[in-house]
Amino acid sequence: MSLRLGDKAPNFKAKTSKGEIDFYEFLGDSWGVLFSHPADYTPVCTTELGRTAALKDEFEKRNVKVAALSVDSVESHYGWIDDINETQDVEVNFPIIGDESREIAEAYDMIHPNASATATVRSLFVIAPDKTIKLIISYPASTGRNFQEILRVIDSLQLTANYSVATPADWKQGEDVVITPAVKDEDVPAKFPKGHTVIKPYLRMTPQPNK
């Protein structure tokens, strides 16, 4: 069965390039990103994992732990990590999960048979501290991920988890946000002391409340 937004992320134990992990214990109270790669030693994946390593500080300041997955073995991962570090000028500092049995890939519906019967698609899950799935993105094997978009969505998720707001199209950190319809007009001034603008009765904008 496919996972959907709001579902609990399946827990698992696995061997990784950083030793054995229990996924829930690894995440702890942090947010999490779990993303899959069709295979080791593939060119697009090499750039993606390099980019993830380069963004270490960006993930850390958002309290996000990252784990990657490939259906190849951990032993294969070690050699691949050497190549990633060399070609992308980084140090891979997060676990890459070995999933030769494909049990984790199947639990997370990462194998789409009409795309490939054996390789995972580029699935990515953002997981909240309560272990619920907040974002699912699946890219085809031919298209590398946009990590600025992933960070942007995490910023939105973390903001909207704490305030009665939503983020509009193309929103970026620091820009105005939408007041959710659940907030009554009479409650807006107290809830949003920075002020607000009514564009339509259903479209009310306010400066980002945590900036």
Disulfide bonds with the S-S distance in Angstrom:
none
